[in-house]
Amino acid sequence: MKRIALIGECMIELNGSSFGAMQQTYGGDSLNTAVYLARIAGQSVAIDYISALGFDAISDGMIMRWQQEGINTTTVLRDKHRQPGLYLIQLDEFGERTFLYWRDQSAARYMLRHSEFERIVKHLDGVDMVYLSGISLAILPPDDRQQLIDLLTRLSKKGVSIIFDSNYRPALWEDSETTRHCYHQLFAITDLALVTNDDEAALWGDTSEEETLLRLKQTGVKQAVVKMGPKGNYYENFMMDIRTFVAATVVKNVVDTTSAGDSFNAGFIAGVIRGLSPVKCSELGHQLAGIVIQHKGAIIPASETAEINCNNDQTTTNIFNQYINKEIV
């Protein structure tokens, strides 16, 4: 069994119409990925979520529900002075979303300053993979960001695989130069980059997926997936000079694109852990995301994803599996 730690923030989610009916749940990019990964990867992986919450009733409720999903929550720190952040999803007629955030004083923003964070550091020494996103970095104060990057660099040198979703949100960063500086450091130690073409164009000025892949190769990334929404994705292994395109199945009933990329990541990573080929990993990601976007909210009912299980496909690609786990040098 592999062990993966996902680092980030989960917030209270409000979903509905302004000054109208609202549904309260929870979500956050790395937590969304953790939940969907736990659902479809089964017993092939142990999942730790690394974050911080308060001692309030909503924090208690979140932790209880994550445990029910099969996520280890002993790595979620509890902050007696702070609570979870909050975000509001607003949808247009095409299912595209915009967000309003209240997170500046959230417990997760200050998790690295928690008195028990050293326990988390020791725990990370025992994992096989660490997953984080650009949001995981962006929410942290600048000094804490660098501390986390330094920690991940040390883990990478020890053989821990780093998986990074660049997930660029300009409003969370001081400026684009700061973002690029942090990402350069992360990409240099990244085994698998999961990026979105729109985000890469916004941050780096990329004009094509090919330009994005070339840039990622130059930064030191070992493998990359460029997500292109309904079009599909590119996968490239830079060390083996292997590139492939995988088309996505067209979804006609798009209700809410929240968590589309997060759920794709979960499907792809689940495939990696099972040793599936890059094409099968991509197909699993598209299948899962295609279901998620037909429902409202970041995390849809477990019954809707119950039939997706990467353990049903026994096709393996040993080279791919070995490489992501650093058995090839």
Backbone hydrogen bonds, N-H to C=O, Kabsch-Sander energy under -0.5 kcal/mol:
donor,donor_aa,acceptor,acceptor_aa,energy
2,K,44,S,-1.6
4,I,46,A,-2.7
5,A,129,M,-2.4
6,L,48,D,-2.8
7,I,131,Y,-2.6
8,G,50,I,-2.2
11,M,27,G,-2.9
12,I,85,G,-2.9
13,E,25,T,-2.4
14,L,87,Y,-2.6
15,N,23,Q,-2.2
16,G,89,I,-1.0
17,S,21,A,-1.5
20,G,17,S,-2.2
23,Q,15,N,-2.4
25,T,13,E,-2.8
25,T,23,Q,-0.6
27,G,11,M,-2.1
32,N,28,G,-3.3
33,T,29,D,-1.9
34,A,30,S,-2.1
35,V,31,L,-2.6
36,Y,32,N,-2.3
37,L,33,T,-2.4
38,A,34,A,-2.3
39,R,35,V,-1.9
40,I,36,Y,-1.9
41,A,37,L,-2.3
42,G,38,A,-0.8
44,S,41,A,-1.7
45,V,42,G,-0.9
46,A,2,K,-3.1
48,D,4,I,-2.6
48,D,46,A,-0.5
49,Y,72,N,-1.9
50,I,6,L,-3.1
50,I,48,D,-0.5
51,S,49,Y,-0.6
51,S,75,T,-0.9
53,L,77,L,-2.7
60,D,56,D,-2.1
61,G,57,A,-2.3
62,M,58,I,-2.5
63,I,59,S,-2.3
64,M,60,D,-2.2
65,R,61,G,-2.0
66,W,62,M,-2.5
67,Q,63,I,-2.2
68,Q,64,M,-1.7
69,E,65,R,-1.2
70,G,67,Q,-1.3
71,I,66,W,-2.2
72,N,47,I,-3.2
73,T,71,I,-0.5
76,V,73,T,-1.9
77,L,51,S,-2.7
77,L,75,T,-0.7
79,D,53,L,-3.3
80,K,78,R,-0.6
82,R,79,D,-0.5
86,L,102,W,-2.4
87,Y,12,I,-2.6
88,L,100,L,-2.5
89,I,14,L,-2.7
90,Q,98,T,-2.7
92,D,96,E,-2.5
95,G,92,D,-1.7
98,T,90,Q,-2.5
100,L,88,L,-1.8
102,W,86,L,-3.0
106,S,103,R,-1.9
107,A,83,Q,-1.9
110,Y,106,S,-0.7
110,Y,107,A,-1.0
111,M,108,A,-1.6
113,R,110,Y,-1.3
114,H,111,M,-1.3
117,F,114,H,-1.9
119,R,116,E,-1.3
120,I,116,E,-0.8
121,V,117,F,-2.0
122,K,118,E,-2.0
123,H,119,R,-1.8
124,L,120,I,-2.3
125,D,121,V,-0.9
125,D,122,K,-0.6
126,G,123,H,-2.0
127,V,124,L,-1.4
128,D,3,R,-2.5
129,M,3,R,-1.8
130,V,161,S,-2.6
131,Y,5,A,-3.0
132,L,163,I,-2.0
134,G,165,D,-1.9
137,L,133,S,-1.3
138,A,134,G,-2.7
139,I,135,I,-2.1
140,L,137,L,-1.4
144,D,141,P,-0.6
145,R,141,P,-2.2
146,Q,142,P,-1.9
147,Q,143,D,-1.8
148,L,144,D,-2.3
149,I,145,R,-2.5
150,D,146,Q,-2.5
151,L,147,Q,-2.1
152,L,148,L,-2.6
153,T,149,I,-2.2
154,R,150,D,-2.0
155,L,151,L,-2.2
156,S,152,L,-2.6
157,K,153,T,-1.9
158,K,154,R,-1.0
159,G,156,S,-1.3
160,V,155,L,-2.3
161,S,128,D,-2.5
163,I,130,V,-3.0
163,I,161,S,-0.5
164,F,192,L,-2.2
165,D,132,L,-2.2
166,S,164,F,-0.6
166,S,194,L,-0.6
172,L,169,R,-2.1
173,W,170,P,-1.6
179,T,175,D,-1.6
180,R,176,S,-2.7
181,H,177,E,-2.1
182,C,178,T,-2.1
183,Y,179,T,-2.8
184,H,180,R,-2.5
185,Q,181,H,-1.5
186,L,182,C,-1.9
187,F,183,Y,-3.5
188,A,184,H,-1.5
189,I,186,L,-1.7
190,T,187,F,-1.1
191,D,162,I,-2.3
192,L,162,I,-1.8
193,A,223,Q,-2.6
194,L,164,F,-2.7
195,V,193,A,-0.6
195,V,225,V,-2.8
197,N,227,K,-2.7
200,E,196,T,-2.3
201,A,197,N,-2.1
202,A,198,D,-2.1
203,L,199,D,-2.3
204,W,200,E,-2.5
205,G,200,E,-0.6
205,G,201,A,-1.2
206,D,200,E,-1.0
212,T,208,S,-1.6
213,L,209,E,-2.5
214,L,210,E,-2.2
215,R,211,E,-2.2
216,L,212,T,-2.5
217,K,213,L,-2.2
218,Q,214,L,-1.9
219,T,215,R,-1.4
220,G,216,L,-0.8
220,G,217,K,-0.8
221,V,216,L,-1.7
222,K,190,T,-1.7
223,Q,191,D,-0.9
224,A,236,E,-2.5
225,V,193,A,-2.7
226,V,234,Y,-2.2
227,K,195,V,-3.6
227,K,225,V,-0.7
228,M,232,G,-2.7
231,K,228,M,-1.7
232,G,229,G,-1.0
233,N,246,V,-2.3
234,Y,226,V,-2.0
235,Y,244,T,-2.8
236,E,224,A,-2.5
237,N,242,I,-2.8
238,F,222,K,-1.9
238,F,236,E,-0.7
239,M,222,K,-0.8
241,D,237,N,-0.9
242,I,237,N,-1.9
244,T,235,Y,-2.6
246,V,233,N,-2.9
248,A,231,K,-0.7
252,K,250,V,-0.6
254,V,252,K,-1.1
255,V,253,N,-0.6
255,V,293,I,-2.8
256,D,293,I,-1.9
257,T,95,G,-1.9
260,A,257,T,-2.0
263,S,259,S,-2.5
264,F,260,A,-2.1
265,N,261,G,-2.4
266,A,262,D,-1.7
267,G,263,S,-2.4
268,F,264,F,-2.8
269,I,265,N,-2.9
270,A,266,A,-2.5
271,G,267,G,-1.9
272,V,268,F,-2.2
273,I,269,I,-2.6
274,R,270,A,-1.7
275,G,271,G,-0.7
275,G,272,V,-1.1
276,L,271,G,-2.9
281,C,277,S,-2.8
282,S,278,P,-2.2
283,E,279,V,-2.6
284,L,280,K,-2.4
285,G,281,C,-2.1
286,H,282,S,-2.6
287,Q,283,E,-2.5
288,L,284,L,-2.2
289,A,285,G,-2.5
290,G,286,H,-2.4
291,I,287,Q,-1.1
291,I,288,L,-0.6
292,V,288,L,-2.2
293,I,289,A,-2.3
294,Q,291,I,-1.4
295,H,292,V,-1.6
300,I,298,A,-0.6
304,E,301,P,-1.5
305,T,301,P,-0.5
305,T,302,A,-1.1
306,A,303,S,-0.5
308,I,305,T,-1.4
309,N,307,E,-0.7
310,C,40,I,-1.3
311,N,40,I,-0.5
312,N,309,N,-2.0
313,D,310,C,-1.2
314,Q,312,N,-0.7
317,T,275,G,-3.3
321,N,317,T,-2.2
322,Q,318,N,-3.0
323,Y,319,I,-2.4
324,I,320,F,-2.1
325,N,321,N,-1.0
326,K,323,Y,-2.0
327,E,322,Q,-3.0
328,I,322,Q,-0.5
